[in-house]
Amino acid sequence: MKVKAFEILHCDAGWRTFSFLKIDTDAGITGWSEFNESFGSPGLSGAINHLMPGVIGQDPHRIELINAVLGSRSVQSRGGIARQAIGAIENALLDIKGKDLGVPVYQLFGGKLRDRLPVYWSHCGSYRMRNPEILGCKPVRTYDDMARVGEEVRARGFKGLKTNTALAVGDHIEQYRPGFLVGRGFPERNWNRHVAESAVRTVQAFREGAGPEMEIMLDLNFHFRTEGFRWMADALAEQNLTWLELDIHNPEALALLRRDAKMPIASGETLLERRDFRPYLEQNTMDVAIVDVVWNGFNESLKIAAMADAYDVNVAPHNFYGHLASAISAHFCAAVPNFRVMEIDIDSVPWRDEYVMSVPVFEDGDYILPAGPGWGVEVNEAAIRARPPREVRTSV
């Protein structure tokens, strides 16, 4: 069997774009992966287009060899967009291999450790604050509204949620996002007491609505520098967070933050390949390593998880995409021993379900692992083609 052709498809996902790589073989088997270009990865489709000619004519089963070839062709710009392109190619080839052998992808890597995956509702309240008209739901405008979202999370059986700082502005709230060039605080990314108090009120609102047993995470992203992260962690010390999540490309600074923080620290979602994770693990910077399986590729993500396991660090996937990406992340969660919890977006555009033939199944706050060959999720190509992106979307 040989790789015969490929195609990149994009479709409308409201405030963002979902992107897919389709790889065809001469045996009639097609593999799919989902990748993310519309948030933080401009030019990724071009990188895939540049690398794929080296894959045409190759045996899709020889994934390590193909990875080595693609790695050598991008070694002078290792990581970044090149790694994400290789990850998208690798994930589609794994879908082919699993389908050809008639087994799920996790079976290719020692089998599964679990069928049910605890998940947390990501961007909880955040999307409803920014894009209620696209979601078709009631807008979140106050902390009381956030408390009601917390009630909904609990009522629907989820046991964990992650949110973002909602800044009090007069009689309403809005997201605080200077690290993403949005609104107040850019480019300095400095903390102040009002921002810190708003973060505390955000968590308290969800605690009021979701109850004392709910696992609550707060994601600070890149919105502060080291000083600000330290102050925010101190302000949130009594809020019983499951973890405080943040991104900082300085392992020494993150180690300092983790040493002093009164809650677990999660980080790593923007790190690529084992080489990026190594200094963070060596310096004991995080309690939970966030691994983006879509960016890194499944095989490389397993190697990152194995390295984290040697440092007694749990892993959790960075997963805020569509249903195919969730299935790819779910196989990762099923295959590694040091799995903590799986991120997933529950809120999305009403038509997201159209893009796959079967939607995820949740029971008692758990994601039920797909059982079919490959990723176990079939893409609805006709639906993707029927909803082309309305414009280039570059924010989430």
Secondary structure, DSSP 8 states (H G I E B T S, - for coil): --EEEEEEEEEE-SSSEEEEEEEEETTS-EEEEEE--TTT-TTHHHHHHHHGGGTTTS-TT-HHHHHHHHHHHTGGG-SHHHHHHHHHHHHHHHHHHHHHHTSBGGGGGT--S-SEEEEEETTTTHHHHH-HHHHTS----SHHHHHHHHHHHHHTT--EEEEE-EEEETTEEEE-BGGGTBSTTTTT----HHHHHHHHHHHHHHHHHH-TTSEEEEE-TTSS-HHHHHHHHHHTTTS--SEEE---S-HHHHHHHHHH-SS-EEE-TT--HHHHHHHHHHTT--SEEEE-HHHH-HHHHHHHHHHHHHTT-EEEE---S-HHHHHHHHHHHHH-TTB--EEE-----TTGGGGBSS---EETTEEE---SSBTS--B-HHHHHHS--SS-----
